[in-house]
Structures are given as C-alpha cells and as structure tokens.
Amino acid sequence: MTKQMFPPLLVLILMLIVNSKCEQQIEQQVQFHDIDKDEKAPCKPSVSFEDFSSLEKTLCDKRVELAEEKLKSMTAQLNLQKMYWESHWKTVKESGELKLAKCEEQKKIFNRIQLAQNSQDQCNCSGVENAIEKLKRKINPGTPDLSEKLVSLYTGRKYFISTEKLNWYKAFQRCKASGLELVSIESKLENDELKRLVDNTKEHYWISATDLGSEGKFYWAGTGQPFGAFNDFPAGQPNNAGNNEHCIHLHHSWGGENTFAWNDINCETQHFRFICELEE
C-alpha cells in the first residue's frame, strides 16, 4: 500500500493532545516535589510523526481486511440466495408445466365429451338405450325383449304384463335385463289402473315392494324409495307369516273389494307373474 501523509489538521490535533498530557505531568511534579512552574522543563512529545504514519497504515490495512471479510460474507450470502431462487424457480416451472399438461389433457377429454354430445344431439333417432339393450340380447339371446310389449297408461308410464311365472328375485332381474324395473306403485290411481289391466287373468303379480334387509320397513326396490302415504294392504296384512314373508304381490284369491290387494309372501315363491314399468 502507498505511504500516505497525515492531514495537517489531524497532526495538529494529535500534537495538542500530547502537549496537554505533558502539561498534566508537569502539574503532578509540582504538586509532589514542590517544583516551581517557572522551572519546568520543556515537554517533548513522546510519539514521533513516523510512528503516527505507521499507526495510520496499520489501521488502514485493518479496515481493508475487515472490508474484504465483509465482502466475502456478502458474496457467500448472495450465492446462497441465488441457489435458492434458482431451485425455487425450477420447482415452480416444473409445477406449472405439470399443471399445464393436466389442463391440456382435461381440455382434450372435455372436447371429446362435447363432440359426443353434439353428435348425439344431431342424431334424430329415438330408443338409443333400447337399441343397446337389443344388441345385448343378441349377445345373450336367452333374454326376452320385454320392451316391445309395453302397455301405456295415462299415468305417463308404460308397463309390461308378464305371462311367465318366476320368483321375486328372478322377476326383478328379468325386468332389469330389458331396461325396465319391477313396478313401484306410488298412487291409488296407478294401483287402480294396473288392477284393471290384470283383472281378467286370475293370477298373482309381483311388484317391487319388499322389506328385505329392513324388517317391517317396506320400500320399493325398483326406485329405492320408502313407502309413501299410499298402500293397498287389506286388514291383517302384511303379517310376515312364518317370519319369512318379505316380498309383496298383487293377490287375486281374496275376492271382492280385496281382489288384487297387496300381500306379503316368501320371495322364493315360483308361481307368480310380474309387472315391469318404464318411465317416459
């Protein structure tokens, strides 16, 4: 480092400080040794100009060292921050790319669904579900096409009145296989209309009412809904005779006003016809 001179003002201040100390020493000598102030010897500074220059150089070097250490520390912190933000940006970028890819995939799926819906809207044909069921029956020809023998009622529904006799479980399955449901009777009007349809058959007919899995609490298996306010049980029914009567049918044999009233019976009973329905 190039040697530098002290500024004149600084030198003057330092000289005054040294002289002041010298004056204090003389005062102390007078007090302890009774030396007259007029006899005091001239005081010379104990620090030379060269010593001050050396001290300034030492202090300057120290400041440079401290500045260099601080600069190194700041550089290390900046490098750490740089590494952090580079890693953070990489994570954000990868996350954004992943979200964009998912968004694009969802967009493609939505477009395919929209295209399929548009194609279906443009297709001026009816009975698509029935056509599908017919294709299924071609694969499984043992399933009869019940939907072609539906009877319309003014209740807004269509019904299939079977001549085949099955137990309750198979009747439920047979309706399902044709895209229908074992009938759920929800009003007196619907009940009376169905009675009228089967009045001259003298047969019993399964309906979807049951308390399977919920003893004493009947519901419609066709819709999954519990009984409403209407039912057509005669007095004493349902009685769960033998503790194994859990399925309901239209009972023909009672006669009179109770002809085709509801009755609970064993679901395995094989000799009953059944009624399926299709809601339009």
Phi, psi and omega in degrees: 000136183293135181291134181239150178270148174291143174299144182306318182299319180296320179297318179298317180296317180296320179296320179296320179298317181295317179297321179298318178296323180296319178299319180296322179295320180295317179303316180297322180294321180296318183293320186267339184235012179050042178271130180291141182299331181288341183265004184293142180279150178299139181264131179251141178301140179274350180244129182272167179296324180294324178295320177298320180297318179295319179297319178298318180298318180298315179296321180296317178299321180295318179298320178297317179299315179297320179296320179295318178298317179296321179295319178298318180297316179295322179297318179297319179296318179297321179295319178297316178298321179298315179298319180298311183291327175296317178295317180298316180296321178298317179296315180297319181296314179296320178297317179296320179295321179295315179297321179296319179297317179296319180298317180296320179295317178296323179296319178297316180297316179300318180296321179294318178297317180298319179296319179294320179295319178297320179295321180292322179294325182282342181280109183272062181225154182242165176072034180298315180296322178295324178296320178296317179298323178296321177297322177297320181290333174293324177289322179239080187295352180286349181268117181290153179272092183283334186294343180278356183237038183278147177245130181269141172238159183286001176286353179094011180235164175242147186229149171246123178258114186279159168246347177284148181245126183220170169280174187298319183296315181289327177296317178300317180292322182295319177297315181301318183297339179256015180076018180245181176229145170301134195299140172244116185266116189250356181207162177295323179300313180296319180298316181295321180295319179291322175301320179297322181295326186253007189302325186266011185265335183056042179234162173265148184226129175290140167237173190274003180293138181198160170237025177302126180082354180212069187314123177083352179245096186280149178213168179265112180294333181292327182245343184081005184265146175289165177303140173272206182287336185267138165206166184234037176282134173283176180301137178088358180237150356283148185241354178049051181301132180071009181058029178220024178254105187233002180234148188251143176220163172279116188263118184277330197285348184289327178077171178064214182290347179267005177300127183065021169289168186277149179211143175268146183203168178299130184295341181277357180303127192267341195258036178246142169282184183209162179235125174256158178225155175229120177276131181267000000 
